[in-house]
Amino acid sequence: MTEHTEKDVLMKYTKCSYEEEVPRWLIDELFSNEPEENYMMHCPECDHKMIVKK
């Protein structure tokens, strides 16, 4: 049996210290034509923006 490993993107929040891994498939659906450095979501902890952690 072959195990499938799903890739994640580590996102960090600009206002608080919260970090979260977001599944790559979700990022691809939300930002299909955007380069990775432009990915942005909202933090569930502080409702501020989150960006890709480099």
N, C-alpha and C positions, 0 to 999 in steps of 0.2 A: 504494500500500500504506500502510495506517495503522499507525503504530507505537504499541504499547501501553506506557504507562509505569506501572510498578507503584509504588505509594507505600510508603515505609518509615517506620518509627518509630525514632528514634535513642534507644537505651537506654544508660544509664551505670551503672556498678557502684559501690556505696556504699563498698567497702573498697579496691579498687585503682583505677587510672586507666583501665582498659579501657573502651572504648565500642564499640558495634556497632549497625549498622542492621538492624532486624528487619522482614521483609516484613509489610505491613499485613494480608494475608490470614491469616497465621499468628496474629497477635495477635487478629484477629476470631474465629478458631476457638477459641483458648484462653480468651479473655475476652469471650465473646459478650454478656454482660449487665453488664459492668463499665465504669465510666467510665475514660477514659484515665489519669487520675492514680492509679488503683489497680493498673495493670499491674505485675507483678513476676515476674521470672525468676531463674535462678541463673547466676552468672558461670562460664564454662568455664575461666577463669584462676585464680580464687581461691575458687570455690564459695561465694561470698557472694551476697547478693541484688542484682539490678539493677533499676533503675526508669527511667521515662521521663525523658529529659533535657529540661529546660525552657529 
